[in-house]
Amino acid sequence: MNKVPVHKFLVRLPVDLHQRVTEAAERYRRSVNSEIVARLEQSLAGLPHDADESAVEPPFFPYIETTFRRDLSEQENALIRAFRRLSRRQRGALVALLTG
């Protein structure tokens, strides 16, 4: 099996950008490193800015999501997708509003 050569290097990110990358990695259930590589590959492939977000999803993401949310209505699924697009601060505020 041929291994793809890799180059390890340090990247300094602003705190808010690191947080956004971490949230995206959690959303797609992958490591921060894998998220950064996927985003770079997408960006360098020349995809338009409004490209469907499925372009950065891992190959099995739709299957995993369907498995975990099998019993939810389409409305509930839409709510989950919208919630995941919120920042941590927005999520906290929404939960406080709904439970307060």
N, C-alpha and C positions, 0 to 999 in steps of 0.2 A: 504494500500500500504506500503510495507516494504522499508524503506530507507536504503541505503548502508551506513554503518558508514564511516566517513571520518576523516582524521587526518590533521590538519592545521599546517604547519611549514614554516619557512623562509628558502629560498635558496639563497645563494649568487652566482651570475653568473658573469663571466668576461663580460665586456661590449660587445665584439664582439659576444659572444655566445648568450647573451640576444637579440641582434639585429637579429641574424639568427633565433632564436626561434620566435621572433615577426614577421619576414617576412614570416616564414612558417605558422604561425597562420593566418596572413592576406590572404595568398594564399588559405588556406583551409577554410577560412571564419569561424573561431572559435576563442575563447579566447586563450590567452597565456597559461593560466592554463590548458585548455582542450588539447592544443597542447603538452604540457609537459607530461600530463598523457598518451595521445595516444602514444607518442614516448617511454615513459618508458614501457608501456604495450607491445609494439612491441619488444623492446629490450629484455625484460625479458621473452618473449614468445619463445625465441630461434630462431627467424627468421634469415636467413642468411643475410649478409651485402648487397648482391645484390638483396634483395627481391623487388618485384614489389612495386612501391610507392603507389599503390592502397591499400596496407596493412595498411597505416596510414590515408587514406582518410576517412572523415565522411561518414556514410551510404548513404546520399542523395547527396553527392558531384557530382557524374557524372550527375545526373538529373539536378542539379542546373546549372552546367557548360553548359550542352546541351541547357537548356532553355535560358541562357544569350547569347550564341553564335550560335544560330540556323541558322542565315543567313551567317555565315562565311564559306569560303572554307576550305578544309582540310589543305591546305598550310598556311592559316591564323591561323587556330587552332594550327598548329605545331609551328608557330612563337610565338604565345601567350604562349604556354607551355615552349618554350625555354627562352623567356623573363622573365617569372616568376622564373626560376631557377637561374637567375643572381642576384648578390648582388645589393644593392641600388647604390653603386658606379658604377658598371658595367652598370646598367640600365641608370643612368644619362649620362655616357659617350656615350652609344649607341644612346640615344635620341639626345644628342648634335651633334653627328656625322651625324645623319639622318636629322636633322633640320637646321644644321649650314651651 
